Structures are given as C-alpha cells and as structure tokens.
C-alpha cells in the first residue's frame, strides 16, 4: 500500500513530466521520494486506480514517452469497466 498523498505526488510529478519517458519519470520520482520501491509503487498505484490515466497500449521500451488519456479512453483499456472479456 501507498499513502494517498504519495499517489497524489506521483500524479503531480508525472503530469509535470508528460511527454518524457517512463524511465525519466520514475527517476524523477526516485529523486523525490529517495526510495526506488516507493517511487514505483506510487506511480503504478496511481495508474491502477485511474488517478493517472496512462496510455497502457504503449510499447514496452522504457524510453517511449508517456501519454495520458481522457477517462473514457482509459476506461476502454479496462475489460471490467468496459464490460468485455480480456479475450476479445
């Protein structure tokens, strides 16, 4: 678990660095939190809870720039929210 304040911080930092790579963003969070594990958990929990609506259909390479979606686009990536199975 990560504190809600840490999730908000991760969202703020990621939004400020929009267009930079995942690697760059995570490094900035590590610098902020001074803890690599906390930085990664805060970032990904922000994504999973929808506070940071990250485009998840991006390439796997960490140098690819991060992009955010609107709520509708983010929810469309979620098979539960969009009421479809993951196998469609």
Secondary structure, DSSP 4 states (H G I P E B T S, - for coil): ---HHHHHHHHHHHHHTTTSBHHHHHHHHHHHHT-HHHHHHHHHHHHHTTSS-B--SS-S-TTSBP-B--HHHHHHT-TTTTT--TT-
